């Protein structure tokens, strides 16, 4: 099997638009700054979360009209441009080589779809926009991005709930490992929309006040739901030898991944499913639990999901679970759905390169019923070059992925803002 090199990354987040800036903000314990229209969410018990406050597509995608791209398409196309530039892929190279895109998303352009349907139902078919129609399918953002950047390789959209972004990285790595592709952009994206907000609010998953303070802190005894955010994150994945031949800077490597599923109506099966995914990722990577030096958890402040993930980590790493540091960056970024796993992958790669792991912001004491893991309450130094990422979906999908920093790399380079 071929090796999968990571040669670049593109990020559109509330903290900034580079992997280095994102990691620095997380290490500094900064809280995400989102904007929300409280007029449309007036009945909600949650007052945290929202849209990226400063994203302007024009600054990333100049030269052509943006009308054909809705908000999701724009944040994906912007992240793709950053990832291509970061990995050294020029428009001339893209015209000569086939580069593909694998995008994970939970809802994609839900707001566009809903608005299109509302206009048709309330104002009549003649009042809907034909241009909006092109964005009313789940794979519209991936397709529009491929058109914009001349990505002529495979174009796939992975819809696996909140685990979509990490599943996309796993699928893309398999395409390269087995020789189907040599270069792929892979990651995730989801926009903030009123429709998603309303759905999560109605089923009681958002952090809420109800007489108590909103507390979306992963693993905390006081946690009561998550914060809904948005963003886009893509990694450039290449076949190892091909990347070396073109002189690319190899930042890290995807070693393996594993997936599992449990019926959401039977939450008691979740810990076993999460453990299966982690064990499958270790087996696929040909690594032992002792080879893992840190864990990026999927935990987002959900009462049941955080507990189940902690139980699974303890089961999988029994004997070493007390020594492996566990972080959860959703304590700062919130739950960005399909983007979340890709955010975690980019940050964990930066953590391995800088040997510094972000803390779980706001975590003082974990739930007493939870296994006592090595939760990062303060940012800390890590020794080693391999880490594991979990992505646990609300709908029962689970994915785990193992990455390593590039062997022999000078980890002090490209650190624009040291933590």
C-alpha positions in Angstrom: 0.0 0.0 0.0 1.1 3.5 -0.8 1.8 6.1 1.9 -0.4 9.2 2.3 1.4 12.4 2.8 -0.1 15.7 4.1 1.4 18.6 2.2 -0.8 21.5 3.1 -4.0 22.8 4.7 -6.6 25.4 4.2 -8.8 26.8 7.0 -11.7 29.1 7.2 -12.4 29.5 10.9 -13.4 32.1 13.5 -9.8 32.3 14.6 -8.2 32.9 11.3 -7.3 31.3 7.9 -4.2 29.2 8.5 -3.4 26.1 10.5 -0.7 28.0 12.5 -3.1 30.7 13.6 -5.8 28.2 14.4 -3.5 26.2 16.6 -2.0 29.2 18.3 -5.5 30.5 19.2 -6.5 27.1 20.6 -3.2 26.9 22.6 -3.9 30.3 24.0 -7.4 29.2 25.1 -9.3 31.7 23.0 -13.1 31.5 22.7 -14.7 31.4 19.3 -16.4 34.6 18.3 -19.6 34.0 16.3 -22.5 36.2 15.3 -26.1 35.2 15.5 -29.3 37.0 14.5 -31.3 36.8 17.8 -34.4 38.1 16.0 -34.7 34.8 14.2 -33.7 32.8 17.2 -35.7 34.8 19.7 -37.4 31.7 21.3 -34.2 29.9 21.9 -32.7 29.1 25.3 -29.2 29.2 23.8 -27.4 32.4 23.1 -24.0 31.1 21.9 -22.9 30.1 18.4 -23.6 31.6 15.0 -21.8 32.6 11.8 -18.2 33.6 11.1 -18.1 37.3 11.8 -15.5 38.4 9.3 -15.6 36.0 6.3 -15.6 37.9 3.0 -15.4 35.5 0.0 -14.2 38.4 -2.3 -10.9 38.6 -0.5 -10.1 34.9 -1.2 -11.8 34.4 -4.6 -11.2 37.5 -6.7 -11.5 37.8 -10.4 -14.8 36.0 -11.1 -18.4 36.6 -10.1 -19.5 34.9 -6.9 -23.2 34.8 -7.6 -23.2 31.1 -8.6 -21.8 30.1 -5.2 -23.9 30.2 -2.0 -22.4 30.6 1.4 -21.3 27.0 1.8 -19.8 26.9 -1.7 -17.9 30.1 -0.9 -16.3 28.9 2.4 -15.3 25.6 0.7 -13.8 27.3 -2.4 -11.9 29.7 -0.1 -10.5 26.9 2.0 -9.5 25.0 -1.2 -7.6 28.0 -2.5 -5.7 28.3 0.8 -4.9 24.5 0.8 -3.7 24.5 -2.8 -1.5 27.6 -2.2 -0.1 26.1 1.1 0.8 22.9 -0.6 2.4 24.5 -3.7 -0.3 23.6 -6.3 -0.4 26.4 -8.9 -3.2 26.8 -11.6 -0.7 25.7 -14.2 0.0 22.5 -12.3 -3.7 21.9 -11.9 -4.2 22.2 -15.6 -1.6 19.4 -16.2 -2.5 17.0 -13.3 -5.7 15.6 -12.0 -6.5 16.7 -8.4 -9.7 15.6 -6.8 -11.9 16.7 -3.9 -13.6 14.7 -1.1 -15.8 16.8 1.0 -17.6 15.8 4.2 -20.7 17.7 5.2 -23.8 17.2 7.4 -26.2 19.7 5.9 -24.2 21.4 3.2 -26.4 24.2 1.8 -29.4 23.6 4.0 -30.3 27.3 4.1 -30.3 27.6 0.3 -32.4 24.5 0.0 -34.9 25.7 2.6 -35.1 29.2 1.1 -35.7 27.8 -2.4 -38.5 25.6 -1.2 -40.1 28.4 0.8 -40.1 30.8 -2.2 -41.6 28.1 -4.4 -44.4 27.3 -1.9 -45.3 30.8 -0.8 -44.7 32.9 -3.9 -45.0 30.3 -6.7 -42.6 28.5 -9.0 -42.0 31.6 -11.1 -40.4 33.4 -8.2 -37.6 30.9 -7.4 -34.1 31.6 -8.6 -32.8 29.2 -11.3 -29.3 29.9 -10.1 -30.1 28.9 -6.5 -31.5 25.6 -7.9 -28.0 24.5 -8.7 -27.1 24.7 -5.0 -30.1 22.7 -3.7 -28.2 19.4 -3.7 -25.9 18.1 -1.0 -22.9 17.9 -3.3 -23.2 21.4 -4.7 -20.4 22.9 -2.7 -17.9 20.2 -3.8 -19.0 20.6 -7.4 -18.8 24.4 -7.4 -15.4 24.3 -5.8 -14.1 21.8 -8.4 -15.3 24.1 -11.2 -13.8 27.2 -9.6 -10.3 25.7 -9.1 -10.2 23.3 -12.1 -10.1 20.2 -9.9 -10.5 17.4 -12.5 -10.0 14.3 -10.4 -12.6 12.4 -8.4 -15.3 14.6 -6.8 -17.1 13.0 -3.8 -19.3 14.3 -1.0 -19.5 12.2 2.2 -22.7 12.7 4.3 -22.1 11.0 7.6 -23.5 13.5 10.1 -21.0 15.3 12.4 -18.4 12.6 11.5 -18.4 13.5 7.8 -15.2 15.5 7.8 -13.1 12.8 9.3 -14.8 10.2 7.2 -13.9 12.2 4.1 -10.2 12.2 5.2 -10.3 8.4 5.7 -12.0 7.8 2.3 -9.6 10.0 0.5 -6.6 8.4 2.1 -7.9 5.0 1.0 -8.1 6.2 -2.6 -4.5 7.2 -2.5 -3.2 4.2 -0.6 -4.7 1.8 -3.1 -3.5 3.7 -6.1 -6.8 5.2 -7.3 -5.6 8.8 -6.9 -2.3 10.6 -6.3 -3.6 14.0 -5.1 -6.8 14.9 -3.2 -8.2 17.8 -1.2 -10.1 16.3 1.6 -11.9 17.6 4.7 -15.2 19.1 5.7 -17.5 22.1 5.7 -20.9 23.2 7.1 -22.5 26.6 7.4 -24.5 27.9 10.3 -28.2 28.1 9.4 -31.3 28.9 11.2 -32.8 25.6 10.1 -30.0 23.6 11.7 -30.1 25.8 14.8 -33.8 25.2 15.2 -33.5 21.5 14.8 -30.8 21.1 17.4 -32.7 23.4 19.7 -35.9 21.4 19.5 -34.2 18.1 20.3 -32.4 19.7 23.3 -28.8 19.3 22.0 -27.7 23.0 22.2 -26.3 24.4 25.5 -29.1 26.1 27.3 -29.8 28.4 30.2 -33.2 27.4 31.7 -32.3 29.1 34.9 -28.7 27.9 34.8 -25.7 29.2 32.9 -25.0 27.7 29.4 -22.0 25.3 29.9 -20.8 23.7 26.7 -17.5 22.4 28.2 -16.6 18.9 27.1 -16.4 16.2 29.8 -17.4 18.7 32.5 -19.8 17.7 35.3 -21.8 20.9 34.5 -22.0 20.4 30.7 -25.5 20.9 29.1 -25.1 20.9 25.4 -23.0 22.3 22.6 -22.4 25.5 20.7 -23.2 25.5 17.0 -20.6 27.1 14.7 -19.5 26.9 11.1 -16.3 26.8 9.0 -14.4 24.9 6.4 -11.1 22.9 6.6 -9.3 21.0 3.9 -6.0 19.0 3.8 -4.0 18.3 0.7 -3.3 14.6 0.6 -0.8 13.2 -1.8 0.9 9.9 -2.6 4.2 10.0 -0.6 6.7 9.4 -3.4 4.8 11.6 -5.9 4.9 14.5 -3.4 8.6 14.0 -2.9 9.2 14.0 -6.6 7.5 17.3 -7.0 9.5 18.8 -4.1 6.6 19.3 -1.8 7.1 19.9 1.9 5.6 16.9 3.7 4.0 18.0 7.0 2.7 14.6 8.2 1.1 11.4 7.2 -2.3 9.7 7.6 -1.5 6.3 8.9 -4.9 4.6 9.0 -8.6 5.0 10.0 -11.5 3.0 11.2 -15.3 3.4 11.2 -18.2 1.9 13.1 -21.9 2.5 13.7 -24.4 2.2 16.4 -28.2 2.7 16.4 -28.9 6.2 17.7 -32.1 4.9 19.4 -29.9 2.6 21.5 -27.3 4.9 23.1 -26.0 2.1 25.4 -24.2 0.7 22.4 -22.2 3.9 21.7 -19.1 3.2 23.9 -18.6 -0.2 22.2 -19.0 1.4 18.7 -16.5 4.2 19.5 -14.0 1.7 20.9 -14.4 -0.5 17.7 -13.6 2.5 15.5 -10.5 3.3 17.5 -9.3 -0.3 17.5 -9.9 -0.5 13.8 -7.9 2.7 13.2 -5.0 1.3 15.2 -5.1 -2.0 13.3 -5.2 -0.2 10.0 -2.2 1.9 11.0 -0.4 -1.2 12.2 0.1 0.5 15.6 -0.4 -0.4 19.2 -2.2 1.8 21.8 1.2 2.6 23.3 2.3 4.2 20.0 -0.4 6.9 20.4 1.0 10.0 22.2 -2.2 12.2 22.3 -5.9 12.1 21.5 -8.2 14.7 20.0 -11.6 13.8 21.3 -14.9 14.5 19.6 -16.5 15.7 22.8 -18.5 18.9 22.5 -20.4 19.2 25.8 -23.2 16.7 25.1 -24.1 14.9 28.2 -24.3 11.4 26.9 -21.9 11.5 24.0 -19.0 12.9 26.1 -19.5 10.2 28.7 -19.6 7.4 26.0 -16.5 8.7 24.4 -14.6 8.8 27.7 -15.7 5.2 28.4 -14.5 4.1 25.0 -11.1 5.7 25.3 -10.6 4.1 28.7 -11.5 0.7 27.2 -9.3 1.0 24.2 -6.3 2.4 26.0 -6.8 0.5 29.3 -3.4 0.4 31.0 -2.2 3.6 29.4 -5.3 5.8 29.4 -4.0 7.7 32.4 -0.8 8.7 30.6 -2.2 9.8 27.1 -3.3 13.4 27.1 -6.8 14.0 25.8 -7.9 17.4 24.4 -11.2 18.6 23.0 -11.0 21.7 20.8 -14.8 22.0 20.5 -14.5 23.6 23.9 -13.3 26.7 21.9 -14.5 26.1 18.4 -17.9 24.8 19.2 -19.6 22.0 17.1 -19.0 22.8 13.5 -20.6 19.6 12.2 -19.0 18.3 9.0 -16.0 20.6 9.5 -15.2 19.4 13.0 -13.1 16.3 12.2 -11.0 18.2 9.7 -10.5 21.0 12.2 -9.3 18.4 14.7 -7.0 16.8 12.1 -5.3 20.1 11.2 -4.9 21.1 14.9 -3.5 17.7 15.9 -1.0 17.8 13.1 0.1 21.2 14.3 0.2 19.9 17.9 2.5 17.0 16.8 4.8 19.4 14.9 5.0 21.9 17.7 4.9 19.3 20.5 2.2 21.4 22.2 -1.3 20.2 22.8 -4.2 22.7 23.5 -6.2 22.4 26.7 -9.9 21.8 27.2 -11.1 25.3 27.8 -13.1 25.7 31.0 -12.7 22.2 32.3 -12.2 22.2 36.0 -13.7 18.8 37.1 -14.9 16.0 35.0 -18.1 14.1 35.6 -17.7 11.7 38.6 -19.2 8.7 36.7 -16.7 9.2 33.9 -13.4 7.2 33.7 -10.5 9.3 35.0 -8.6 10.0 31.8 -5.6 12.4 31.4 -7.8 15.4 30.4 -5.8 18.4 29.4 -6.8 21.2 31.7 -3.8 23.3 30.7 -1.9 23.2 27.4 1.0 20.8 27.7 4.1 19.5 26.0 3.8 16.2 24.2 6.6 13.8 23.3 6.1 11.7 20.3 4.8 12.0 16.7 1.5 10.1 16.5 -2.0 11.0 17.6 -5.5 9.7 17.3 -8.7 11.7 16.3 -12.2 10.7 17.2 -15.4 11.9 15.5 -18.6 10.7 17.0 -21.7 11.5 15.1 -25.1 12.4 16.5 -26.7 9.9 14.2 -24.5 6.9 15.2 -21.7 7.2 12.7 -18.2 7.0 14.3 -14.8 7.5 12.7 -11.3 7.4 14.1 -8.1 8.4 12.3 -4.4 8.2 13.2 -1.9 10.7 11.9 1.8 11.3 12.4 4.1 14.3 11.9 6.7 13.9 9.2 9.8 11.9 10.4 12.9 14.0 10.9 11.0 17.3 10.3 12.2 20.5 11.9 9.0 21.3 13.9 9.9 24.9 14.5 9.3 26.0 11.0 6.1 27.6 9.7 5.1 28.6 13.2 3.7 32.1 12.5 2.3 32.6 16.0 4.0 30.4 18.6 1.8 29.3 21.5 
